[in-house]
């Protein structure tokens, strides 16, 4: 489903995570992220197991606000398969994450959406989510990341 999402977001070539990397990140001794899976009421491809089909997923991690002094949830990816859209899976995944926030005392639940993804933007707004128009996301990767990292002294401890 991660590759399906990458294709939808027009960035399939960027989806390079291996199964091993994902297993460690999600289920290792110190998970870096967490996942929720939405299951379809339909049975998986008529298979012998009779297990429900995975209909979608939410990958998230904790962030921290220095202003509120509390953790929050950052939704890295939300994806519902096209054939399962309109069945309430996306809303159920978001509701589950909102519940995690409220139960744990987290003050914020945030995510990014591509500006051309008008169906998702409309859906998020229908739930009461507000765009943070005054904020712009920046990213360092590849050679610029390595160049900046080279400026740090090697004996410094970033922790």
C-alpha beads as a LAMMPS data file, in Angstrom:
LAMMPS data file: protein, C-alpha beads

159 atoms
158 bonds

1 atom types
1 bond types

-500.0 500.0 xlo xhi
-500.0 500.0 ylo yhi
-500.0 500.0 zlo zhi

Masses

1 110.0

Atoms # bond

1 1 1 0.000 0.000 0.000
2 1 1 2.963 2.345 0.522
3 1 1 3.873 1.989 -3.135
4 1 1 0.232 2.579 -4.081
5 1 1 0.301 5.830 -2.098
6 1 1 3.601 6.861 -3.700
7 1 1 2.131 6.265 -7.158
8 1 1 -0.956 8.326 -6.258
9 1 1 1.299 11.152 -5.050
10 1 1 3.275 10.972 -8.314
11 1 1 6.471 9.960 -6.520
12 1 1 6.759 6.198 -6.967
13 1 1 10.516 6.430 -7.613
14 1 1 10.962 7.957 -4.145
15 1 1 9.375 4.999 -2.309
16 1 1 12.542 3.048 -1.539
17 1 1 11.906 1.745 1.993
18 1 1 12.590 -1.957 2.309
19 1 1 10.471 -4.454 4.201
20 1 1 13.326 -4.826 6.688
21 1 1 13.523 -1.062 7.286
22 1 1 9.780 -0.837 7.835
23 1 1 9.773 -3.828 10.179
24 1 1 12.499 -2.242 12.316
25 1 1 10.901 1.230 12.268
26 1 1 7.450 -0.046 13.223
27 1 1 8.122 -3.168 15.290
28 1 1 11.751 -2.903 16.440
29 1 1 12.949 -2.471 19.998
30 1 1 12.618 1.330 19.722
31 1 1 9.871 2.058 17.178
32 1 1 10.311 5.284 15.236
33 1 1 6.737 5.256 13.973
34 1 1 3.439 3.503 14.509
35 1 1 0.767 2.170 12.176
36 1 1 -2.965 1.732 12.187
37 1 1 -4.569 -0.537 9.595
38 1 1 -8.130 -0.231 8.323
39 1 1 -9.689 -3.496 7.262
40 1 1 -12.381 -3.947 4.676
41 1 1 -15.493 -5.942 5.479
42 1 1 -14.743 -7.923 2.328
43 1 1 -12.717 -11.087 2.694
44 1 1 -9.189 -11.064 1.316
45 1 1 -9.237 -12.101 -2.329
46 1 1 -11.170 -15.263 -1.571
47 1 1 -8.121 -16.669 0.210
48 1 1 -8.230 -19.651 2.523
49 1 1 -7.465 -17.545 5.594
50 1 1 -10.702 -15.595 5.329
51 1 1 -8.875 -12.575 6.781
52 1 1 -10.239 -9.111 5.991
53 1 1 -8.515 -7.150 3.241
54 1 1 -6.348 -4.240 4.381
55 1 1 -8.265 -1.211 3.111
56 1 1 -5.883 1.508 4.238
57 1 1 -3.326 2.658 6.756
58 1 1 -2.110 5.559 8.837
59 1 1 1.589 5.882 9.695
60 1 1 2.279 8.326 12.522
61 1 1 4.839 9.351 15.088
62 1 1 4.966 11.520 18.181
63 1 1 6.180 15.076 17.878
64 1 1 6.660 17.664 20.604
65 1 1 5.514 21.249 21.057
66 1 1 7.767 23.530 23.058
67 1 1 4.816 25.943 23.271
68 1 1 2.384 23.505 24.905
69 1 1 5.011 21.347 26.588
70 1 1 3.257 18.220 25.323
71 1 1 3.627 15.590 22.667
72 1 1 1.398 15.511 19.651
73 1 1 0.736 13.205 16.734
74 1 1 2.185 13.822 13.298
75 1 1 0.438 11.826 10.605
76 1 1 3.100 10.916 8.074
77 1 1 0.878 9.001 5.682
78 1 1 -2.832 8.296 5.354
79 1 1 -3.943 6.057 2.523
80 1 1 -7.160 4.284 1.666
81 1 1 -7.267 2.065 -1.392
82 1 1 -9.434 3.479 -4.190
83 1 1 -11.917 0.590 -4.051
84 1 1 -12.421 1.161 -0.303
85 1 1 -12.845 4.941 -0.419
86 1 1 -16.176 6.319 0.703
87 1 1 -16.648 3.513 3.245
88 1 1 -15.463 5.549 6.239
89 1 1 -11.968 4.059 6.598
90 1 1 -10.118 7.385 6.368
91 1 1 -12.404 8.992 8.917
92 1 1 -12.056 5.987 11.225
93 1 1 -8.253 6.135 11.040
94 1 1 -8.238 9.876 11.777
95 1 1 -10.723 9.401 14.622
96 1 1 -8.512 6.702 16.146
97 1 1 -5.529 9.050 16.041
98 1 1 -7.582 11.885 17.533
99 1 1 -8.558 9.524 20.338
100 1 1 -4.897 8.670 20.974
101 1 1 -4.251 12.412 21.277
102 1 1 -7.064 13.068 23.710
103 1 1 -6.428 9.976 25.837
104 1 1 -2.717 10.804 26.180
105 1 1 -3.136 14.523 26.708
106 1 1 -1.533 15.447 23.400
107 1 1 -2.501 18.955 22.282
108 1 1 -1.956 18.703 18.517
109 1 1 -2.683 16.391 15.627
110 1 1 -0.972 17.573 12.453
111 1 1 -0.205 16.425 8.926
112 1 1 0.656 17.752 5.488
113 1 1 -1.313 17.420 2.283
114 1 1 -0.234 18.103 -1.272
115 1 1 -1.783 21.336 -2.505
116 1 1 -3.216 19.647 -5.615
117 1 1 -4.989 16.926 -3.609
118 1 1 -8.343 18.702 -3.481
119 1 1 -10.402 15.605 -2.512
120 1 1 -8.295 15.134 0.621
121 1 1 -8.252 18.845 1.418
122 1 1 -12.046 18.947 1.249
123 1 1 -12.301 15.844 3.428
124 1 1 -9.955 17.270 6.070
125 1 1 -11.795 20.589 6.146
126 1 1 -15.109 18.735 6.571
127 1 1 -13.685 17.310 9.812
128 1 1 -12.775 20.769 11.098
129 1 1 -9.065 20.657 10.239
130 1 1 -7.570 24.026 9.393
131 1 1 -4.724 24.658 6.955
132 1 1 -1.635 26.253 8.451
133 1 1 -1.172 28.644 5.542
134 1 1 1.443 30.740 7.301
135 1 1 3.826 27.782 7.617
136 1 1 6.008 26.403 4.830
137 1 1 7.616 22.994 5.075
138 1 1 11.332 22.799 4.324
139 1 1 13.368 19.685 3.643
140 1 1 17.046 18.858 3.402
141 1 1 17.963 15.615 1.673
142 1 1 20.643 14.189 -0.561
143 1 1 23.730 16.294 -1.164
144 1 1 22.507 19.443 0.664
145 1 1 21.891 17.326 3.769
146 1 1 25.363 15.791 3.558
147 1 1 26.950 19.214 2.964
148 1 1 25.316 20.716 6.036
149 1 1 26.158 17.644 8.119
150 1 1 29.810 18.029 7.157
151 1 1 29.821 21.418 8.906
152 1 1 29.188 19.751 12.271
153 1 1 32.237 18.685 14.212
154 1 1 32.506 14.932 14.266
155 1 1 33.144 14.759 18.030
156 1 1 29.891 16.538 18.902
157 1 1 27.080 14.491 20.339
158 1 1 23.769 15.582 18.753
159 1 1 21.778 14.206 21.681

Bonds

1 1 1 2
2 1 2 3
3 1 3 4
4 1 4 5
5 1 5 6
6 1 6 7
7 1 7 8
8 1 8 9
9 1 9 10
10 1 10 11
11 1 11 12
12 1 12 13
13 1 13 14
14 1 14 15
15 1 15 16
16 1 16 17
17 1 17 18
18 1 18 19
19 1 19 20
20 1 20 21
21 1 21 22
22 1 22 23
23 1 23 24
24 1 24 25
25 1 25 26
26 1 26 27
27 1 27 28
28 1 28 29
29 1 29 30
30 1 30 31
31 1 31 32
32 1 32 33
33 1 33 34
34 1 34 35
35 1 35 36
36 1 36 37
37 1 37 38
38 1 38 39
39 1 39 40
40 1 40 41
41 1 41 42
42 1 42 43
43 1 43 44
44 1 44 45
45 1 45 46
46 1 46 47
47 1 47 48
48 1 48 49
49 1 49 50
50 1 50 51
51 1 51 52
52 1 52 53
53 1 53 54
54 1 54 55
55 1 55 56
56 1 56 57
57 1 57 58
58 1 58 59
59 1 59 60
60 1 60 61
61 1 61 62
62 1 62 63
63 1 63 64
64 1 64 65
65 1 65 66
66 1 66 67
67 1 67 68
68 1 68 69
69 1 69 70
70 1 70 71
71 1 71 72
72 1 72 73
73 1 73 74
74 1 74 75
75 1 75 76
76 1 76 77
77 1 77 78
78 1 78 79
79 1 79 80
80 1 80 81
81 1 81 82
82 1 82 83
83 1 83 84
84 1 84 85
85 1 85 86
86 1 86 87
87 1 87 88
88 1 88 89
89 1 89 90
90 1 90 91
91 1 91 92
92 1 92 93
93 1 93 94
94 1 94 95
95 1 95 96
96 1 96 97
97 1 97 98
98 1 98 99
99 1 99 100
100 1 100 101
101 1 101 102
102 1 102 103
103 1 103 104
104 1 104 105
105 1 105 106
106 1 106 107
107 1 107 108
108 1 108 109
109 1 109 110
110 1 110 111
111 1 111 112
112 1 112 113
113 1 113 114
114 1 114 115
115 1 115 116
116 1 116 117
117 1 117 118
118 1 118 119
119 1 119 120
120 1 120 121
121 1 121 122
122 1 122 123
123 1 123 124
124 1 124 125
125 1 125 126
126 1 126 127
127 1 127 128
128 1 128 129
129 1 129 130
130 1 130 131
131 1 131 132
132 1 132 133
133 1 133 134
134 1 134 135
135 1 135 136
136 1 136 137
137 1 137 138
138 1 138 139
139 1 139 140
140 1 140 141
141 1 141 142
142 1 142 143
143 1 143 144
144 1 144 145
145 1 145 146
146 1 146 147
147 1 147 148
148 1 148 149
149 1 149 150
150 1 150 151
151 1 151 152
152 1 152 153
153 1 153 154
154 1 154 155
155 1 155 156
156 1 156 157
157 1 157 158
158 1 158 159
